[in-house]
């Protein structure tokens, strides 16, 4: 039964709007309000994950391995590997990820796998945090997106989101969730809303590849590694503006502009309703519709939690296969050195210091967004700034973001993702280099 049908069965005037205020506020607090505990300031959801990592460190590798095992088996049991060539390739990749996961947890395998920046990095910095963050985040996600807040904000943000990004106003929540939470949480939101029929396939792809960037927490790590923390406000706000400026351009050109505006098969599209009687009144009316359609808190939370668990199952084995491949290519082959020459004409023409190094760093980001920072750690400040911006604004990287996206139900084409990545890197360099040269 669609949300629209349920809302017609429940009079809007009977909607318990305390849910909008109380449950949405809890969701906002968990996702968007940084609090300081000890010496660490981050969102409450991240504090919960950090606490679990400290409380039960010995259990977590086995917990992650259980999710990896379930994720590797799932496509073959359900038959989903038959849907497309991409699904079949990633089903095989998950099995490879399971083999890698077993080796890492049991401590058996070749020495190169256990180098600090290869296997242990993937397991401890990506697999375990994401394996905790996505299912736990799904519980609070139900409060954030299920009780009218997305609809309310969506109506208010529509004048910006629709003409600039060609997405519904409700996608503003996704954009904010990425910067204060993480790409995995933002993709979880996007997938949930897409499955509800509130995003089309094109809109979901725009949001996934244009807004689902790394969080401010990850940006702090990059800034710290490149001595940019003394310019933190400048770096953060300019990166945000450049990232969204790049998105505003890419949505109007192929391949994103050619993705069909179709919804999930069998799901009725739920477009945003026209504004009637004032924007705020319309926003309140939309929120009331959503609260009236609520099937119950426990049912909503359970449904979203299962979505999060399935998504974690899909992401983790893919990180250990696709992510490992990217890191191995970056560490042991000249592939990214060669790829850097593709961007060299841009960096040379814009007269950035060490143009070939910047071009190679830009290419390296597609494997893992932290790697470019290591490449330019000893370079000029303008070079550090440009690489730090591009590593975030490129959005697409194969160690974690791509497996996370493939873990959703949004139809994904790897060649199309590579084209979008290439466009984003080129545009990011064109926008970031003048800023870096002017300010540093």
WOMO-V273018 format. One record per backbone hydrogen bond with DSSP energy under -0.5 kcal/mol. NH is the residue of the N-H (numbers start at 1). CO is the residue of the C=O. E is the energy in kcal/mol with one decimal. If there is no record, write none. Layout:
# WOMO-V273018
nh=(NH NH)
co=(CO CO)
e=(E E)
This chain:
# WOMO-V273018
nh=(6 7 8 9 9 10 11 14 15 17 19 21 22 23 24 25 26 27 28 29 30 31 32 33 33 34 35 37 37 39 40 42 42 44 44 45 46 47 48 49 50 51 52 53 54 55 56 59 60 61 62 63 64 65 66 67 68 69 70 71 72 73 74 75 76 77 78 79 81 82 83 88 89 90 91 92 93 94 95 96 97 98 99 100 101 102 103 104 105 106 107 108 113 114 114 115 118 119 120 122 123 124 125 125 126 126 127 128 130 131 132 133 134 136 137 138 139 139 140 141 142 144 145 146 152 153 154 155 156 157 158 160 161 162 163 164 165 166 166 167 171 172 173 174 175 176 177 178 179 180 181 182 186 187 188 189 190 191 192 193 194 195 196 197 198 199 201 202 204 205 206 207 208 209 210 211 212 213 216 219 220 221 222 223 224 225 226 227 228 229 231 232 235 236 237 238 239 240 241 242 243 244 245 246 247 248 249 250 251 252 253 256 257 258 259 262 264 267 270 271 282 283 284 285 286 287 288 289 290 291 292 293 294 300 301 302 303 304 305 306 307 308 309 310 311 312 313 314 315 316 317 318 319 320 321 321 322 323 324 325 326 327 328 329 330 331 332 333 338 339 340 341 341 342 343 343 344 345 346 347 348 349 350 351 352 358 359 360 361 362 363 364 365 366 367 368 371 372 373 374 374 375 376 377 379 384 385 386 387 388 389 390 391 392 392 393 394 395 396 397 398 399 400 402 404 405 406 407 408 417 418 419 420 421 422 423 424 425 426 427 428 429 430 431 432 433 434 435 436 437 438 439 440)
co=(2 3 4 5 6 6 9 11 12 15 16 17 18 19 19 21 22 23 24 25 26 27 28 28 29 32 42 35 40 37 37 35 40 29 33 30 43 43 44 45 46 47 48 49 50 51 52 56 56 57 59 59 60 61 62 63 64 65 66 67 68 69 70 71 73 73 74 75 75 79 80 84 85 86 87 88 89 90 91 92 93 94 95 96 97 98 99 100 101 102 103 103 110 110 111 112 115 113 115 118 119 120 120 121 121 122 122 123 126 127 128 129 130 132 133 134 135 136 136 137 138 140 141 142 148 149 150 151 152 153 154 157 157 158 158 160 161 161 162 161 168 169 170 170 171 172 173 174 175 176 177 177 182 183 184 185 186 187 188 189 190 191 192 194 193 193 262 260 200 201 202 203 204 205 206 207 207 211 179 215 216 217 218 219 220 221 222 224 223 223 228 229 231 232 233 234 235 236 237 238 239 240 241 242 243 244 245 246 247 249 250 253 253 255 256 260 194 264 197 269 278 279 280 281 282 283 284 285 286 287 288 289 291 296 297 298 299 300 301 302 303 304 305 306 307 308 309 310 311 312 313 314 315 316 317 318 318 318 319 321 322 323 324 325 326 327 328 329 334 335 336 337 338 339 339 340 340 341 343 343 344 345 346 348 347 354 355 356 357 358 359 360 361 363 364 364 368 368 370 370 371 371 372 374 376 380 381 382 383 384 385 386 387 388 389 389 390 392 394 395 366 367 397 397 400 401 402 403 405 413 414 415 416 417 418 419 420 421 422 423 424 425 426 427 428 429 430 431 432 433 434 435 436)
e=(-2.2 -2.3 -1.3 -1.0 -0.6 -1.1 -0.5 -1.6 -1.7 -1.5 -2.0 -1.5 -3.3 -1.2 -1.2 -1.3 -1.9 -2.1 -2.7 -2.5 -2.4 -1.9 -3.1 -0.5 -1.1 -0.8 -2.9 -0.6 -2.4 -0.5 -1.7 -1.9 -0.6 -0.6 -0.6 -1.7 -0.7 -1.7 -2.3 -1.9 -2.5 -2.6 -2.3 -2.2 -1.7 -2.4 -2.5 -0.8 -1.4 -0.7 -0.6 -2.2 -3.0 -2.2 -2.1 -2.0 -2.5 -2.7 -2.4 -2.7 -2.3 -1.8 -2.3 -0.7 -0.9 -2.0 -2.5 -1.0 -1.3 -1.7 -1.6 -2.0 -2.6 -2.4 -1.9 -1.9 -2.3 -2.0 -1.3 -2.1 -2.5 -2.0 -1.9 -2.4 -2.7 -2.6 -2.0 -2.4 -2.6 -2.4 -1.3 -1.8 -0.8 -0.7 -1.2 -1.3 -2.5 -1.7 -0.6 -2.3 -2.7 -2.9 -0.5 -2.1 -0.7 -0.8 -3.2 -2.5 -2.4 -2.6 -1.4 -3.1 -2.2 -1.9 -2.6 -1.8 -1.0 -0.7 -1.1 -2.1 -1.4 -1.6 -2.6 -1.4 -2.6 -3.0 -2.2 -1.8 -1.4 -2.6 -1.0 -1.6 -2.4 -1.9 -0.5 -1.6 -1.9 -0.7 -1.0 -1.3 -1.7 -2.0 -1.3 -0.5 -1.8 -2.0 -2.5 -1.7 -1.3 -2.0 -2.0 -0.7 -2.3 -2.8 -1.6 -2.2 -2.7 -2.7 -2.1 -2.5 -2.5 -2.5 -1.2 -1.5 -2.2 -0.6 -2.9 -0.9 -2.7 -2.2 -2.5 -2.4 -2.7 -2.4 -1.4 -2.2 -1.1 -2.6 -3.5 -2.0 -2.0 -1.4 -2.0 -2.9 -2.6 -2.1 -1.4 -1.2 -3.2 -0.7 -1.9 -1.6 -2.8 -3.3 -2.3 -2.1 -2.1 -2.3 -2.3 -2.7 -2.8 -2.2 -2.1 -2.5 -1.8 -2.3 -1.1 -2.6 -1.8 -1.5 -1.1 -0.5 -1.7 -1.2 -1.3 -1.7 -0.5 -2.5 -3.2 -0.5 -2.1 -2.4 -2.4 -2.1 -2.4 -2.0 -2.2 -2.1 -1.8 -2.3 -2.4 -1.3 -1.4 -2.5 -2.9 -2.6 -2.2 -2.1 -2.6 -2.3 -1.7 -2.3 -2.6 -2.5 -2.2 -2.5 -2.3 -1.6 -2.3 -2.4 -0.7 -0.8 -2.2 -1.6 -0.6 -0.7 -2.2 -1.1 -0.7 -2.1 -2.2 -2.2 -2.6 -2.5 -2.1 -2.3 -2.9 -1.3 -2.4 -2.4 -1.5 -0.6 -1.3 -1.6 -0.5 -1.0 -0.8 -0.6 -0.7 -1.9 -2.9 -2.1 -1.9 -1.2 -1.7 -2.3 -2.2 -2.4 -2.5 -2.4 -1.9 -2.3 -1.2 -1.4 -1.8 -1.1 -1.1 -0.5 -0.7 -1.0 -0.5 -1.2 -1.2 -0.6 -1.9 -2.3 -2.6 -2.2 -2.4 -2.5 -2.3 -2.7 -2.3 -0.7 -0.9 -2.9 -2.0 -1.1 -3.0 -0.6 -3.4 -1.1 -0.6 -2.2 -2.2 -2.4 -2.8 -1.4 -1.5 -2.3 -2.3 -1.9 -2.3 -2.7 -2.4 -2.5 -2.6 -2.5 -2.4 -2.5 -2.5 -2.5 -2.1 -2.0 -3.1 -2.3 -0.6 -0.9 -2.9 -2.7 -2.2 -2.4 -2.0)
